[in-house]
C-alpha cells in the first residue's frame, strides 16, 4: 500500500528531484528504501521496470544505495534465499549499478547483501535465460519441497517442461541441485545446518540422471552448494556436511571437488566456501594414504 501511495504522487517526478532533495534530507535513500523494501519484493511489482525508472533519474551509485536499503529492510520479513530467488526471477542484481564486478562485490560485502549478486554479471536489459531458470527452480521447489512429489513425478514434469538440451545445461543443474539440497537441509541449535543423508539418498536418482557423471556439471553442482551457503549467510557445518554427503553418495567425484577448489572463477562467496571446506579437503587428501596404510 505504501508503494501504491507513493506511485499516486508520481514516482518519476519525485525521483527527478531526489538528488536535490537529498541535500535537505541526507537520509533520503534510507527512508525511501524503508518505504519501498516491504512491498517491492512481494511479487506484485515488476522490479525491472522499477529500476529502469530509478536509473532514468538517479545515478547508479545512489540507486545502489537505495537498492541496499530496500534489501536490508526486506530481510526483516523475507529470507535472503527467497529474496535471491525473486531477484533472479526479475534478473536484477547489484552488477547493474557498477562498472566493475569487483566494485559490486565489495559493496555487497560492505552492506551484507552478497545474496543480491546473483550468479554472474548482469544488467537490467538481459533477459529470458535467467528468468527461465528462476521459473524452473520455483517449479522444482513446489514439486520437491511443498508437494513432496515422488521422483518419478519430478522426472515426468522435467520431461514435459525442460528440453533434453536444457536438462544437461549448467543453469538447470544448479537449480535442481539447489532445490534438492534445500530439501535435505536440517537446522540445529546454534544456526548449524546439515545435510540429512537419508533424504539426499531418496533424491539421489534425480541428481545422477541429469549430472550423469559429467565433470563440468559436477563442478556446477558444487557452485550451487556454494551459492546456497552464501544465501543462507554461511551457516556452521553446512559446507562440510553437504560435501561429505555428495562425495559419499558418489554424486560428485574427488576430481570435481578439486577442480572447483582450484578454479579461477571467483563467483560470490568462493573464498569463504573454500575456507569452510578446508576440513573436507584435508580429509580428502589424507584418505588415499589411510586406505594404503590399511591395506
C-alpha positions in Angstrom: 0.0 0.0 0.0 2.8 2.4 0.8 4.3 1.8 -2.7 0.9 2.5 -4.4 0.6 5.6 -2.3 4.0 6.8 -3.5 3.0 6.0 -7.1 -0.1 8.2 -6.8 2.3 11.1 -6.2 4.1 10.3 -9.4 7.3 8.4 -8.5 9.0 9.7 -11.6 8.5 13.3 -10.7 9.8 12.6 -7.2 12.9 10.8 -8.5 13.6 13.6 -10.9 14.3 15.9 -8.0 15.5 13.3 -5.5 19.2 14.2 -5.6 18.3 17.8 -4.9 16.0 16.7 -2.0 18.9 14.7 -0.6 20.7 18.0 0.2 17.9 18.8 2.6 17.3 15.3 3.7 20.6 13.4 3.8 19.0 10.1 4.8 16.6 10.2 1.9 17.7 6.9 0.3 17.5 5.2 3.7 13.9 6.5 4.2 12.9 5.6 0.6 14.4 2.1 1.0 12.5 1.5 4.2 9.3 2.6 2.4 9.8 0.5 -0.7 11.5 -2.5 0.8 8.5 -4.3 2.4 6.4 -4.2 -0.8 9.0 -4.2 -3.7 9.7 -7.9 -3.4 6.2 -9.3 -2.8 5.8 -10.4 -6.5 3.3 -7.7 -7.4 5.8 -5.2 -8.8 8.0 -5.6 -11.9 11.4 -4.9 -10.4 12.9 -4.4 -13.9 10.6 -1.6 -14.6 11.0 -0.1 -11.1 14.8 0.2 -11.5 14.6 1.3 -15.1 12.6 4.2 -13.7 15.0 4.8 -10.9 18.1 4.8 -13.1 16.4 7.2 -15.5 16.7 9.9 -12.9 19.2 8.7 -10.3 22.9 8.0 -10.6 24.0 4.3 -10.4 25.8 5.0 -7.1 22.6 6.4 -5.5 20.5 3.6 -7.0 22.8 1.1 -5.4 22.4 2.7 -2.0 18.6 2.6 -2.5 18.7 -1.0 -3.6 20.8 -1.9 -0.5 18.4 -0.2 1.9 15.4 -1.9 0.2 17.0 -5.3 0.6 18.1 -4.7 4.2 14.5 -3.7 5.1 13.0 -6.6 3.2 15.2 -9.2 5.0 13.3 -8.4 8.2 10.3 -10.4 7.0 11.7 -12.3 4.0 14.5 -14.8 3.9 17.7 -14.0 1.9 17.1 -17.2 0.0 13.6 -16.1 -1.1 14.9 -12.6 -2.0 17.7 -14.1 -4.1 15.1 -16.2 -6.0 13.0 -13.1 -6.6 15.9 -11.1 -7.9 16.9 -13.9 -10.2 13.3 -14.1 -11.5 13.5 -10.4 -12.5 17.1 -10.6 -13.5 18.0 -7.8 -11.1 21.4 -7.8 -9.4 24.0 -5.4 -8.0 26.1 -5.7 -11.1 23.6 -3.4 -12.9 24.8 -0.5 -10.7 28.6 -0.9 -11.1 31.1 -0.8 -14.0 33.4 -3.3 -12.4 32.4 -6.7 -10.8 34.9 -6.1 -8.0 33.2 -2.9 -7.0 29.8 -4.7 -6.9 31.2 -7.5 -4.8 32.9 -5.1 -2.3 29.7 -3.0 -2.0 27.7 -6.2 -1.4 30.2 -7.3 1.3 30.1 -3.9 3.0 26.3 -3.9 3.1 25.9 -7.6 3.9 23.8 -8.2 0.8 26.0 -10.7 -1.1 23.0 -12.7 -1.9 22.0 -9.9 -4.3 24.9 -10.5 -6.6 23.3 -13.5 -8.3 25.4 -16.0 -10.2 27.1 -13.7 -12.7 27.4 -10.2 -14.1 24.0 -9.0 -15.3 22.1 -5.9 -16.3 18.5 -4.8 -16.3 18.3 -5.4 -20.1 19.5 -9.0 -20.1 16.7 -11.4 -20.1 15.0 -14.6 -20.6 17.5 -17.3 -19.8 18.0 -16.2 -16.1 14.2 -15.7 -15.7 13.5 -19.1 -17.3 16.0 -20.8 -14.9 14.4 -19.0 -11.9 10.9 -20.2 -13.0 12.2 -23.7 -13.4 13.7 -23.5 -9.9 10.5 -22.2 -8.4 8.5 -25.0 -10.0 11.0 -27.6 -8.7 10.6 -26.1 -5.2 6.9 -26.5 -5.4 7.2 -30.1 -6.5 10.0 -31.3 -4.2 9.7 -29.1 -1.2 6.0 -28.3 -0.9 4.2 -31.3 -2.6 6.9 -33.8 -1.7 6.4 -35.3 -5.1 7.9 -38.7 -5.9 11.0 -38.9 -8.1 9.0 -40.3 -11.0 6.6 -37.4 -10.8 9.6 -35.0 -10.9 11.1 -36.9 -13.9 7.8 -36.6 -15.7 7.5 -32.9 -15.0 11.0 -32.3 -16.2 10.4 -34.3 -19.4 7.3 -32.2 -20.2 8.8 -28.8 -19.3 12.6 -28.9 -19.9 14.2 -29.7 -23.2 16.8 -32.5 -23.3 19.4 -29.9 -24.1 18.5 -27.6 -21.3 18.3 -30.5 -18.8 22.1 -31.0 -19.4 22.9 -27.3 -19.1 24.5 -25.7 -16.1 21.5 -23.4 -15.2 19.2 -26.4 -14.8 21.7 -28.4 -12.9 22.3 -25.6 -10.5 18.6 -25.1 -10.0 18.0 -28.8 -9.4 20.9 -29.2 -7.0 19.8 -26.1 -5.1 16.3 -27.5 -4.5 17.5 -31.0 -3.6 19.9 -29.6 -1.1 17.2 -27.3 0.4 15.0 -30.4 0.8 17.7 -32.3 2.6 18.6 -29.5 4.9 18.2 -29.9 8.7 18.7 -27.0 11.1 20.1 -27.5 14.5 20.7 -25.3 17.6 23.2 -22.5 17.1 22.4 -21.9 13.5 24.0 -25.2 12.4 22.7 -26.6 9.1 23.5 -30.1 8.0 22.5 -32.5 5.2 20.1 -35.2 6.0 21.8 -38.1 4.2 18.6 -40.2 4.1 16.7 -37.5 2.3 19.6 -36.9 -0.1 19.7 -40.7 -0.9 16.0 -40.6 -1.8 16.6 -37.7 -4.2 19.9 -39.1 -5.5 18.4 -40.6 -8.7 17.4 -37.0 -9.7 20.9 -35.7 -9.5 22.5 -38.8 -11.0 20.3 -38.8 -14.1 21.0 -35.2 -15.1 24.5 -34.7 -13.9 25.3 -38.1 -15.5 29.0 -38.3 -14.4 29.7 -35.1 -16.4 32.7 -33.5 -14.7 31.7 -30.0 -15.8 28.2 -30.4 -14.5 29.5 -31.8 -11.2 31.5 -28.6 -10.8 28.4 -26.5 -11.4 26.7 -28.6 -8.7 29.4 -27.6 -6.3 28.8 -24.0 -7.2 25.1 -24.4 -6.5 26.0 -25.6 -3.0 28.3 -22.6 -2.7 25.5 -20.2 -3.7 23.1 -21.7 -1.2 25.7 -21.4 1.5 26.1 -17.7 0.7 22.3 -17.1 0.5 21.9 -18.7 4.0 24.5 -16.4 5.5 27.2 -19.1 5.9 25.7 -21.4 8.5 28.1 -23.6 10.5 28.8 -27.1 9.3 26.8 -26.6 6.1 29.6 -27.0 3.6 31.4 -30.0 5.1 28.1 -31.8 5.7 27.0 -31.4 2.1 30.4 -32.0 0.6 30.7 -35.2 2.6 27.3 -36.4 1.6 27.6 -35.6 -2.1 31.0 -37.3 -2.1 29.9 -40.4 -0.1 26.9 -40.9 -2.4 29.2 -40.7 -5.5 27.3 -37.7 -6.9 30.4 -35.6 -7.1 33.8 -37.0 -7.5 37.1 -36.1 -5.8 38.4 -34.7 -9.1 35.4 -32.4 -9.5 35.7 -31.1 -5.9 39.4 -30.4 -6.5 38.6 -28.7 -9.9 36.1 -26.5 -8.1 38.6 -25.7 -5.4 41.3 -24.7 -7.9 39.0 -22.9 -10.3 39.9 -19.3 -11.0 36.2 -18.5 -11.5 35.5 -16.3 -8.4 31.8 -16.4 -8.0 30.3 -14.7 -4.9 31.3 -16.5 -1.7 34.0 -18.7 -3.3 36.7 -17.7 -0.8 34.6 -18.2 2.3 33.2 -21.5 1.0 36.7 -22.9 0.3 37.7 -21.9 3.8 34.6 -23.7 5.2 35.5 -26.8 3.2 39.1 -26.9 4.5 38.4 -29.9 6.8 36.7 -31.8 4.0 39.7 -31.2 1.6 42.2 -32.2 4.4 40.3 -35.5 4.8 40.1 -35.9 1.0 43.9 -35.6 0.7 44.6 -38.0 3.6 42.0 -40.6 2.6 44.2 -42.4 0.0 47.1 -42.6 2.5 44.8 -44.0 5.1 43.5 -46.6 2.7 47.0 -47.5 1.8 48.0 -47.9 5.4 45.1 -50.3 6.0 45.9 -52.5 3.0 
